[in-house]
């Protein structure tokens, strides 16, 4: 019996380790420097604005999405979510196309190293005018939907009831909401609602016909339909 089970357990372990290795910034577009974790985090001398955050330029303001079909607001020129260090602000520190520099560089006594300085260009540069991008930094409230999108309601996460999520209507994927920025019950819809910065999900075509860092397989616009259920 043991001889029969060992090959099966070994195969499970190999598959499991492959999954763990895949769920990482290593080998993804976020693998940017000799020490990729240091691109965003430092164990010492962090900014103090967000846990172990290691980059400058958080006080940038943005022009956020605005449309007569957007029911949940707010819009206008402001830092995302009304505070400087919301999850969306952290993403945009690099993706706004403005020069970003480390606070604490890796190595003895942290000498400056240009390998960790960053200006994102190309398709990953969103800029500071986000009026042509999906809304972020708003309080998710399905009861404000007046256009018939039939958005799923926000629900407490079963493992952490203080954390809210949108359960995908078709895939049942949890799309997390955020708080700590004055939003109601921690229901802020942020960049990280749809994107996993540490690349935690595995799905077909990642890095090929689908982008990295999605929370779910978006084949057939599945992620879009998970929330915009009537579209």
Secondary structure, DSSP 8 states (H G I E B T S, - for coil): -HHHHHHHHHHHHHHHHHHHHHSSSTTSTT--STTGGGGTB-SSS--SSSTTB-B------EEE---TT--S---EEESGGGSTTSHHHHHHHHHTSS-B-BSS-SSGGG---GGG-B---GGG---SB-TTS---SEE--GGG--SS-----EEEETTEEEEEEEE-TTT--EEE-B-SSS-GGG-EE-HHHHB-TT-----TTBTTTB-TTBSS--GGGHHHHHHSTT-
